[in-house]
Amino acid sequence: MTTDDARRDMAAGYGSSPSREELRLRQRAAMYRPEDDAQAARIRETYAQLGTPIPARLQLVIGLHETAKAAAEALNNNKEQQ
């Protein structure tokens, strides 16, 4: 394929590269592990039973997990719509 062929394909919409937002979404979604859902729920439950706030580092980890989960769900929704 020559450069001109690639340009023609890009202009026609073939082989177009994903947007930056979609790339970010893919990166976040790649970090999602479904088995972490149960662990995050156990952490929340344990600290709720103890009546103490969740330490900042654990809050950060849980927040990153939730962000990755939301990204994975958004990607799945985008695939279903297309």
N, CA, C and O atoms as CSV, one atom per row, in Angstrom:
chain,resi,resn,atom,element,x,y,z
A,1,MET,N,N,0.858,-1.176,0.000
A,1,MET,CA,C,0.000,0.000,0.000
A,1,MET,C,C,0.900,1.232,0.000
A,1,MET,O,O,1.844,1.334,0.783
A,2,THR,N,N,0.591,2.143,-0.875
A,2,THR,CA,C,1.372,3.376,-0.946
A,2,THR,C,C,0.778,4.420,-0.012
A,2,THR,O,O,-0.307,4.244,0.542
A,3,THR,N,N,1.503,5.487,0.142
A,3,THR,CA,C,1.016,6.590,0.975
A,3,THR,C,C,-0.272,7.165,0.406
A,3,THR,O,O,-1.188,7.513,1.151
A,4,ASP,N,N,-0.338,7.262,-0.918
A,4,ASP,CA,C,-1.552,7.783,-1.551
A,4,ASP,C,C,-2.754,6.873,-1.289
A,4,ASP,O,O,-3.864,7.350,-1.055
A,5,ASP,N,N,-2.520,5.555,-1.333
A,5,ASP,CA,C,-3.604,4.607,-1.030
A,5,ASP,C,C,-4.098,4.782,0.399
A,5,ASP,O,O,-5.302,4.762,0.655
A,6,ALA,N,N,-3.163,4.951,1.325
A,6,ALA,CA,C,-3.520,5.132,2.732
A,6,ALA,C,C,-4.313,6.415,2.920
A,6,ALA,O,O,-5.296,6.435,3.661
A,7,ARG,N,N,-3.897,7.479,2.260
A,7,ARG,CA,C,-4.623,8.753,2.367
A,7,ARG,C,C,-6.035,8.617,1.806
A,7,ARG,O,O,-6.996,9.135,2.376
A,8,ARG,N,N,-6.144,7.917,0.688
A,8,ARG,CA,C,-7.465,7.717,0.088
A,8,ARG,C,C,-8.367,6.917,1.024
A,8,ARG,O,O,-9.545,7.233,1.192
A,9,ASP,N,N,-7.800,5.882,1.629
A,9,ASP,CA,C,-8.577,5.073,2.580
A,9,ASP,C,C,-9.011,5.902,3.778
A,9,ASP,O,O,-10.149,5.793,4.235
A,10,MET,N,N,-8.104,6.730,4.287
A,10,MET,CA,C,-8.434,7.576,5.445
A,10,MET,C,C,-9.546,8.552,5.068
A,10,MET,O,O,-10.465,8.780,5.854
A,11,ALA,N,N,-9.465,9.123,3.879
A,11,ALA,CA,C,-10.484,10.073,3.443
A,11,ALA,C,C,-11.837,9.381,3.286
A,11,ALA,O,O,-12.884,9.988,3.514
A,12,ALA,N,N,-11.807,8.112,2.897
A,12,ALA,CA,C,-13.052,7.364,2.726
A,12,ALA,C,C,-13.571,6.800,4.046
A,12,ALA,O,O,-14.681,6.270,4.108
A,13,GLY,N,N,-12.764,6.917,5.097
A,13,GLY,CA,C,-13.201,6.424,6.401
A,13,GLY,C,C,-12.751,5.016,6.697
A,13,GLY,O,O,-13.131,4.455,7.725
A,14,TYR,N,N,-11.961,4.432,5.835
A,14,TYR,CA,C,-11.451,3.074,6.058
A,14,TYR,C,C,-10.172,3.149,6.874
A,14,TYR,O,O,-9.306,3.982,6.605
A,15,GLY,N,N,-10.056,2.305,7.840
A,15,GLY,CA,C,-8.821,2.241,8.607
A,15,GLY,C,C,-8.554,3.485,9.424
A,15,GLY,O,O,-7.408,3.773,9.770
A,16,SER,N,N,-9.596,4.218,9.731
A,16,SER,CA,C,-9.369,5.427,10.518
A,16,SER,C,C,-8.932,5.046,11.928
A,16,SER,O,O,-9.388,4.053,12.495
A,17,SER,N,N,-8.064,5.839,12.459
A,17,SER,CA,C,-7.552,5.539,13.794
A,17,SER,C,C,-8.542,6.031,14.852
A,17,SER,O,O,-9.287,6.982,14.616
A,18,PRO,N,N,-8.547,5.384,16.007
A,18,PRO,CA,C,-9.470,5.799,17.068
A,18,PRO,C,C,-9.090,7.180,17.627
A,18,PRO,O,O,-7.937,7.604,17.559
A,19,SER,N,N,-10.075,7.844,18.166
A,19,SER,CA,C,-9.836,9.160,18.753
A,19,SER,C,C,-9.037,9.022,20.047
A,19,SER,O,O,-8.915,7.930,20.602
A,20,ARG,N,N,-8.509,10.122,20.508
A,20,ARG,CA,C,-7.765,10.107,21.776
A,20,ARG,C,C,-8.649,9.651,22.927
A,20,ARG,O,O,-8.215,8.907,23.806
A,21,GLU,N,N,-9.885,10.106,22.904
A,21,GLU,CA,C,-10.816,9.732,23.971
A,21,GLU,C,C,-11.048,8.222,23.973
A,21,GLU,O,O,-11.085,7.593,25.030
A,22,GLU,N,N,-11.204,7.649,22.781
A,22,GLU,CA,C,-11.418,6.205,22.709
A,22,GLU,C,C,-10.167,5.448,23.161
A,22,GLU,O,O,-10.273,4.405,23.806
A,23,LEU,N,N,-9.001,5.963,22.830
A,23,LEU,CA,C,-7.760,5.324,23.282
A,23,LEU,C,C,-7.658,5.356,24.807
A,23,LEU,O,O,-7.274,4.363,25.427
A,24,ARG,N,N,-7.998,6.486,25.406
A,24,ARG,CA,C,-7.984,6.593,26.875
A,24,ARG,C,C,-8.974,5.605,27.486
A,24,ARG,O,O,-8.679,4.938,28.478
A,25,LEU,N,N,-10.142,5.528,26.879
A,25,LEU,CA,C,-11.177,4.609,27.358
A,25,LEU,C,C,-10.675,3.169,27.297
A,25,LEU,O,O,-10.890,2.392,28.226
A,26,ARG,N,N,-10.008,2.818,26.205
A,26,ARG,CA,C,-9.461,1.464,26.064
A,26,ARG,C,C,-8.396,1.179,27.115
A,26,ARG,O,O,-8.348,0.086,27.679
A,27,GLN,N,N,-7.539,2.173,27.378
A,27,GLN,CA,C,-6.496,1.989,28.394
A,27,GLN,C,C,-7.107,1.759,29.767
A,27,GLN,O,O,-6.679,0.869,30.502
A,28,ARG,N,N,-8.101,2.555,30.109
A,28,ARG,CA,C,-8.754,2.385,31.411
A,28,ARG,C,C,-9.483,1.053,31.497
A,28,ARG,O,O,-9.431,0.371,32.521
A,29,ALA,N,N,-10.153,0.692,30.429
A,29,ALA,CA,C,-10.905,-0.563,30.417
A,29,ALA,C,C,-9.980,-1.768,30.541
A,29,ALA,O,O,-10.369,-2.794,31.099
A,30,ALA,N,N,-8.772,-1.651,30.032
A,30,ALA,CA,C,-7.821,-2.765,30.107
A,30,ALA,C,C,-7.419,-3.068,31.549
A,30,ALA,O,O,-6.981,-4.180,31.847
A,31,MET,N,N,-7.563,-2.100,32.437
A,31,MET,CA,C,-7.199,-2.295,33.844
A,31,MET,C,C,-8.308,-2.982,34.637
A,31,MET,O,O,-8.077,-3.418,35.764
A,32,TYR,N,N,-9.503,-3.083,34.067
A,32,TYR,CA,C,-10.640,-3.634,34.802
A,32,TYR,C,C,-10.533,-5.144,34.945
A,32,TYR,O,O,-10.300,-5.865,33.975
A,33,ARG,N,N,-10.708,-5.600,36.172
A,33,ARG,CA,C,-10.760,-7.033,36.470
A,33,ARG,C,C,-12.040,-7.289,37.264
A,33,ARG,O,O,-12.179,-6.799,38.385
A,34,PRO,N,N,-12.971,-8.047,36.697
A,34,PRO,CA,C,-14.257,-8.281,37.359
A,34,PRO,C,C,-14.135,-8.869,38.762
A,34,PRO,O,O,-14.978,-8.600,39.618
A,35,GLU,N,N,-13.107,-9.660,39.005
A,35,GLU,CA,C,-12.957,-10.268,40.332
A,35,GLU,C,C,-12.702,-9.218,41.416
A,35,GLU,O,O,-12.885,-9.496,42.601
A,36,ASP,N,N,-12.288,-8.032,41.024
A,36,ASP,CA,C,-12.052,-6.971,42.004
A,36,ASP,C,C,-13.346,-6.347,42.524
A,36,ASP,O,O,-13.330,-5.665,43.549
A,37,ASP,N,N,-14.468,-6.569,41.833
A,37,ASP,CA,C,-15.762,-6.046,42.304
A,37,ASP,C,C,-16.079,-6.559,43.705
A,37,ASP,O,O,-16.451,-5.794,44.595
A,38,ALA,N,N,-15.923,-7.860,43.879
A,38,ALA,CA,C,-16.230,-8.472,45.177
A,38,ALA,C,C,-15.282,-7.963,46.255
A,38,ALA,O,O,-15.696,-7.722,47.389
A,39,GLN,N,N,-14.024,-7.802,45.904
A,39,GLN,CA,C,-13.051,-7.323,46.882
A,39,GLN,C,C,-13.365,-5.886,47.316
A,39,GLN,O,O,-13.275,-5.560,48.500
A,40,ALA,N,N,-13.725,-5.047,46.375
A,40,ALA,CA,C,-14.081,-3.668,46.710
A,40,ALA,C,C,-15.313,-3.640,47.616
A,40,ALA,O,O,-15.382,-2.848,48.555
A,41,ALA,N,N,-16.280,-4.506,47.328
A,41,ALA,CA,C,-17.483,-4.572,48.163
A,41,ALA,C,C,-17.141,-5.043,49.575
A,41,ALA,O,O,-17.685,-4.524,50.550
A,42,ARG,N,N,-16.253,-6.014,49.690
A,42,ARG,CA,C,-15.838,-6.495,51.017
A,42,ARG,C,C,-15.122,-5.402,51.808
A,42,ARG,O,O,-15.336,-5.265,53.012
A,43,ILE,N,N,-14.289,-4.639,51.147
A,43,ILE,CA,C,-13.572,-3.549,51.822
A,43,ILE,C,C,-14.569,-2.524,52.345
A,43,ILE,O,O,-14.491,-2.104,53.500
A,44,ARG,N,N,-15.504,-2.124,51.493
A,44,ARG,CA,C,-16.519,-1.142,51.929
A,44,ARG,C,C,-17.322,-1.677,53.107
A,44,ARG,O,O,-17.556,-0.964,54.083
A,45,GLU,N,N,-17.738,-2.927,53.012
A,45,GLU,CA,C,-18.541,-3.539,54.068
A,45,GLU,C,C,-17.762,-3.623,55.381
A,45,GLU,O,O,-18.304,-3.314,56.443
A,46,THR,N,N,-16.527,-4.030,55.318
A,46,THR,CA,C,-15.696,-4.165,56.516
A,46,THR,C,C,-15.533,-2.828,57.221
A,46,THR,O,O,-15.706,-2.734,58.437
A,47,TYR,N,N,-15.200,-1.795,56.458
A,47,TYR,CA,C,-15.009,-0.486,57.083
A,47,TYR,C,C,-16.329,0.103,57.576
A,47,TYR,O,O,-16.347,0.846,58.556
A,48,ALA,N,N,-17.431,-0.223,56.905
A,48,ALA,CA,C,-18.741,0.234,57.366
A,48,ALA,C,C,-19.085,-0.431,58.699
A,48,ALA,O,O,-19.615,0.216,59.602
A,49,GLN,N,N,-18.780,-1.720,58.815
A,49,GLN,CA,C,-19.030,-2.431,60.071
A,49,GLN,C,C,-18.171,-1.885,61.200
A,49,GLN,O,O,-18.613,-1.791,62.345
A,50,LEU,N,N,-16.944,-1.529,60.864
A,50,LEU,CA,C,-16.041,-0.976,61.880
A,50,LEU,C,C,-16.413,0.460,62.237
A,50,LEU,O,O,-16.038,0.967,63.294
A,51,GLY,N,N,-17.146,1.099,61.351
A,51,GLY,CA,C,-17.534,2.483,61.601
A,51,GLY,C,C,-16.384,3.454,61.420
A,51,GLY,O,O,-16.398,4.553,61.976
A,52,THR,N,N,-15.399,3.056,60.652
A,52,THR,CA,C,-14.251,3.937,60.397
A,52,THR,C,C,-14.179,4.258,58.911
A,52,THR,O,O,-14.646,3.481,58.078
A,53,PRO,N,N,-13.599,5.392,58.585
A,53,PRO,CA,C,-13.482,5.745,57.165
A,53,PRO,C,C,-12.453,4.839,56.463
A,53,PRO,O,O,-11.511,4.344,57.081
A,54,ILE,N,N,-12.663,4.647,55.194
A,54,ILE,CA,C,-11.723,3.867,54.387
A,54,ILE,C,C,-10.466,4.718,54.194
A,54,ILE,O,O,-10.572,5.885,53.816
A,55,PRO,N,N,-9.288,4.160,54.444
A,55,PRO,CA,C,-8.048,4.923,54.252
A,55,PRO,C,C,-7.920,5.460,52.822
A,55,PRO,O,O,-8.432,4.867,51.873
A,56,ALA,N,N,-7.240,6.574,52.694
A,56,ALA,CA,C,-7.132,7.266,51.407
A,56,ALA,C,C,-6.563,6.375,50.311
A,56,ALA,O,O,-7.039,6.419,49.177
A,57,ARG,N,N,-5.560,5.574,50.625
A,57,ARG,CA,C,-4.968,4.714,49.587
A,57,ARG,C,C,-5.968,3.684,49.078
A,57,ARG,O,O,-6.032,3.412,47.880
A,58,LEU,N,N,-6.741,3.118,49.983
A,58,LEU,CA,C,-7.761,2.160,49.556
A,58,LEU,C,C,-8.858,2.853,48.752
A,58,LEU,O,O,-9.368,2.292,47.783
A,59,GLN,N,N,-9.220,4.064,49.152
A,59,GLN,CA,C,-10.210,4.826,48.390
A,59,GLN,C,C,-9.705,5.071,46.967
A,59,GLN,O,O,-10.466,4.988,46.003
A,60,LEU,N,N,-8.422,5.370,46.853
A,60,LEU,CA,C,-7.830,5.607,45.538
A,60,LEU,C,C,-7.891,4.341,44.677
A,60,LEU,O,O,-8.264,4.397,43.505
A,61,VAL,N,N,-7.526,3.220,45.260
A,61,VAL,CA,C,-7.549,1.955,44.517
A,61,VAL,C,C,-8.970,1.603,44.093
A,61,VAL,O,O,-9.197,1.184,42.958
A,62,ILE,N,N,-9.911,1.770,44.991
A,62,ILE,CA,C,-11.308,1.481,44.664
A,62,ILE,C,C,-11.798,2.435,43.574
A,62,ILE,O,O,-12.513,2.028,42.659
A,63,GLY,N,N,-11.410,3.698,43.679
A,63,GLY,CA,C,-11.799,4.675,42.653
A,63,GLY,C,C,-11.225,4.330,41.286
A,63,GLY,O,O,-11.910,4.470,40.273
A,64,LEU,N,N,-9.982,3.882,41.246
A,64,LEU,CA,C,-9.383,3.474,39.975
A,64,LEU,C,C,-10.109,2.264,39.397
A,64,LEU,O,O,-10.331,2.175,38.189
A,65,HIS,N,N,-10.474,1.341,40.275
A,65,HIS,CA,C,-11.233,0.161,39.839
A,65,HIS,C,C,-12.573,0.584,39.243
A,65,HIS,O,O,-12.970,0.092,38.186
A,66,GLU,N,N,-13.261,1.484,39.914
A,66,GLU,CA,C,-14.569,1.930,39.431
A,66,GLU,C,C,-14.445,2.672,38.103
A,66,GLU,O,O,-15.310,2.543,37.236
A,67,THR,N,N,-13.374,3.449,37.939
A,67,THR,CA,C,-13.137,4.145,36.680
A,67,THR,C,C,-12.892,3.144,35.555
A,67,THR,O,O,-13.417,3.298,34.452
A,68,ALA,N,N,-12.091,2.117,35.839
A,68,ALA,CA,C,-11.821,1.083,34.834
A,68,ALA,C,C,-13.102,0.328,34.480
A,68,ALA,O,O,-13.337,0.000,33.317
A,69,LYS,N,N,-13.917,0.059,35.481
A,69,LYS,CA,C,-15.189,-0.648,35.241
A,69,LYS,C,C,-16.110,0.197,34.366
A,69,LYS,O,O,-16.728,-0.316,33.433
A,70,ALA,N,N,-16.201,1.478,34.665
A,70,ALA,CA,C,-17.052,2.370,33.875
A,70,ALA,C,C,-16.547,2.464,32.432
A,70,ALA,O,O,-17.345,2.525,31.496
A,71,ALA,N,N,-15.233,2.474,32.254
A,71,ALA,CA,C,-14.668,2.528,30.906
A,71,ALA,C,C,-14.986,1.252,30.138
A,71,ALA,O,O,-15.335,1.305,28.958
A,72,ALA,N,N,-14.868,0.114,30.797
A,72,ALA,CA,C,-15.192,-1.163,30.149
A,72,ALA,C,C,-16.660,-1.208,29.750
A,72,ALA,O,O,-16.993,-1.680,28.664
A,73,GLU,N,N,-17.525,-0.728,30.607
A,73,GLU,CA,C,-18.958,-0.699,30.296
A,73,GLU,C,C,-19.242,0.247,29.133
A,73,GLU,O,O,-20.064,-0.059,28.269
A,74,ALA,N,N,-18.565,1.393,29.107
A,74,ALA,CA,C,-18.756,2.351,28.016
A,74,ALA,C,C,-18.300,1.758,26.684
A,74,ALA,O,O,-18.963,1.936,25.663
A,75,LEU,N,N,-17.172,1.056,26.696
A,75,LEU,CA,C,-16.710,0.408,25.468
A,75,LEU,C,C,-17.696,-0.654,24.999
A,75,LEU,O,O,-17.972,-0.771,23.805
A,76,ASN,N,N,-18.223,-1.424,25.936
A,76,ASN,CA,C,-19.217,-2.448,25.567
A,76,ASN,C,C,-20.463,-1.807,24.989
A,76,ASN,O,O,-21.030,-2.319,24.024
A,77,ASN,N,N,-20.899,-0.692,25.564
A,77,ASN,CA,C,-22.072,0.007,25.045
A,77,ASN,C,C,-21.810,0.547,23.646
A,77,ASN,O,O,-22.683,0.490,22.780
A,78,ASN,N,N,-20.593,1.078,23.423
A,78,ASN,CA,C,-20.246,1.598,22.099
A,78,ASN,C,C,-20.255,0.485,21.060
A,78,ASN,O,O,-20.725,0.683,19.939
A,79,LYS,N,N,-19.736,-0.691,21.428
A,79,LYS,CA,C,-19.712,-1.821,20.493
A,79,LYS,C,C,-21.124,-2.278,20.163
A,79,LYS,O,O,-21.413,-2.629,19.019
A,80,GLU,N,N,-22.009,-2.276,21.161
A,80,GLU,CA,C,-23.384,-2.709,20.942
A,80,GLU,C,C,-24.137,-1.746,20.040
A,80,GLU,O,O,-24.995,-2.164,19.262
A,81,GLN,N,N,-23.821,-0.453,20.139
A,81,GLN,CA,C,-24.498,0.547,19.326
A,81,GLN,C,C,-24.046,0.506,17.868
A,81,GLN,O,O,-24.786,0.916,16.974
A,82,GLN,N,N,-22.845,0.018,17.634
A,82,GLN,CA,C,-22.324,0.006,16.262
A,82,GLN,C,C,-22.708,-1.206,15.522
A,82,GLN,O,O,-22.344,-1.359,14.356
